[in-house]
Amino acid sequence: MTTTQDNTAQSANTSAPKRTPLYQSHVDSDGKLVDFSGWELPIHYGSQIEEHEAVRTDAGMFDVSHMVVADVTGSDTKAWLQKLLANDVDKLKTVGKALYSGMLNEQGGVIDDLIVYLMNEDATEYRIVSNAATRDKDMAQFDKVAEGFDISITERPELAMIAVQGPNAVEKLAQTKPSWADTLAGLKPFVGADLTDIEGKDWFVARTGYTGEDGVEVIMHGDDAPAFFEQLKAHGIKPAGLGARDTLRMEAGMNLYGHDMDDNVSPYECNMGWTLALKDERDFVGRKALVSKRQQSKDDNTAMKQVGLLLTTRGVLREGMTVTINQGTDNEQTGIITSGTFSPSLKNSIAIARVPASVSDDDSVQVDLRGKGKFVDVRVLKLPFVRNGKQQFDS
């Protein structure tokens, strides 16, 4: 049995962009607003580069209230999640612990990537945070797999979320909220803590993020978000927009759904193979197809993998550009750029690409930047490019 709170205002398919509880805060902070997956969010507050650098060197914050929060309860919740997700929630042994996982379709493609938190000791209550752009199909998959399970799924559209990221993020957050200092000091990566006893109902903090830097994501009721935003600003935490969020996540080698992975891409093809819990016989959705396709792609030499590309000459690598390996030889192969941008940290263009699994750092790899047959050399790198403010490859 399942009951789902259907909040149509949360759907990503409506024509007019929706607004988070921080909309007026963005306007008051001179944010340039754009439509992102049906939400009106800031692309920047004047300088994407400055916002990027603030997160890499100090502290910045992002409004991620468009993310979908769903609380799941019931005696079968753990069993349902073990069926639903490619990673295994049995790894969550303590309250607040988080798990990153892909949610696959029957063909082994990625419906979405999400984070799930264990919320009580009995393993009957979990929280899922997933992507706004995939809200409708995520909820449909939740309900489809829930048939026969004793669970209740409740969306929480009244909640807001602010990501506070950067090497000084936790320290500055503790200065902003001194009563959180002990909680933050004991918070390990990918662990969350309920702040109800400190701040009141609905407050939750987790040491997670999407930037490759230290930091946390804070969930609260939407009514509390604007005042919290102003407190963070007052303590030197710089508002940052979608532009900086994208360059930061790309430098960190993190996927963006609908670009680096989707329903037709397997976890093995987008550097998510590490999230697959295959050691036991747990029958999660997509497992059989995933294992079968994996073996077939090895047998017929069509296996693909994800790599980073670095352009050290002028130009910008863009999504959709073809990557050519060993051009003009009998061993010529091709791949595709799934995300590309200029890296503020590296001062060169970078890309995330899907290429044949046989490609190595020693291969000659080119990209036609302008589609006119003029190829430029690019360097193949293992992701990430940047982590914790440091370049991750030899110059």
Phi, psi and omega in degrees: 000136178219141173235128182241127175283107183269110180254101186296335178293344180275347184295142181273005186255005178282156187284317182274133179301142177271163182238139176279169177299347181261012182306309182294328177297321178293316179299314181293338180263014179064035177286138174271111188269140179223166177275120178232108179053037178087006180241144178269104187228157181284131173279327173194172178244026180131321180211106177299321181297314180297322179293318176301311183293327177299318180289323180289330187245342186217261181200137175220169180222148181234140171278111177242033182291348177286343178299150183267123176252126178229128176260131184239128181228161177132161185294337182257012186301315181296316180297322178297316180294326178292333175279322187285321192251149179283331172272164189251116181291351175295345176291341182277101186258342182232149180299132180098343181295141183248154179224130175268136182206154167272149171248116190258159170268179184296338180271000179087007176276163185270111174290318178193161168247143189208172174240135177238136181246140170279126188249351174210163186291336182278358182057038176246002179219125179226159175237134178246131174243119185229179188278143181294321184295338183250016186308310186296314181286331175297310181297324178296320179291320176306309183294321181299312181288336183286350181301124180092353179258143178273086180217163173229128182250122182235116174289152182236064182293347180281351182272154174240162180217132177236126176266124178250112192229148177135163182299335179253011186297311184293319179298316181289328176293321178295327176290324178291319182235080182304330180290348178268352192307312182294319179298313181295322181296328182265005185272113179274162178305138179062039174226139179244166180217137176285130181253017184303317183292340181262310187253340184112184186302140172083356180277133183208139180230140179222143180275073181225170179175181189223034187231348186081009177242168173294163178150185182221166169238129185247127177253139180205170173294144182304329181294334182270349189294313183301317180294321178295319177303315181292323177298316180297316177301317182296339180256024171081019177264115191279129173298138181226148185254189183298328181298309179294324179300323181287315180293325178294314182292327178291316176301327180277359178070031182261138183289149169245124183296141182088354179238295183272343173204156178198195185297340183257005182245131180275159177303330179293335184270354183227031174062032176247013180301330180293344180272356182274123177262095187246001187289332176256190185262016181305128185262081177272160182300126177094353185299310185299313180295321181298311181295319181295314180294324178300313180293319181296318181294329175290319183294320183259010175062037178248009181298141179241157177217171179256136178223170171258149176236139179236126177256118183260000174254181181292151179123169181228128175284135184233153176304138177095347178291142179279136176258125181250128181249132179054050183303135175079007178251173178292345182254024180295134178223167179225155173221194182214142174281128181258336173210140178212149181194178170266130182271114178297329182284322185264347181061027176218166177279142178231163178208154167256130185225154173252119186227166175305142185297340181282349183295135178235172181297338184275349182288151174278116186235133182228158174226136175273099188295324186246007177069024182242019177079012178256098186272144176239148180286141174230154181262133177272129182227152171281133179286151005273168174280317183224137176213133182052041175078002185242139174297136187257013180220159178285138181287000000 
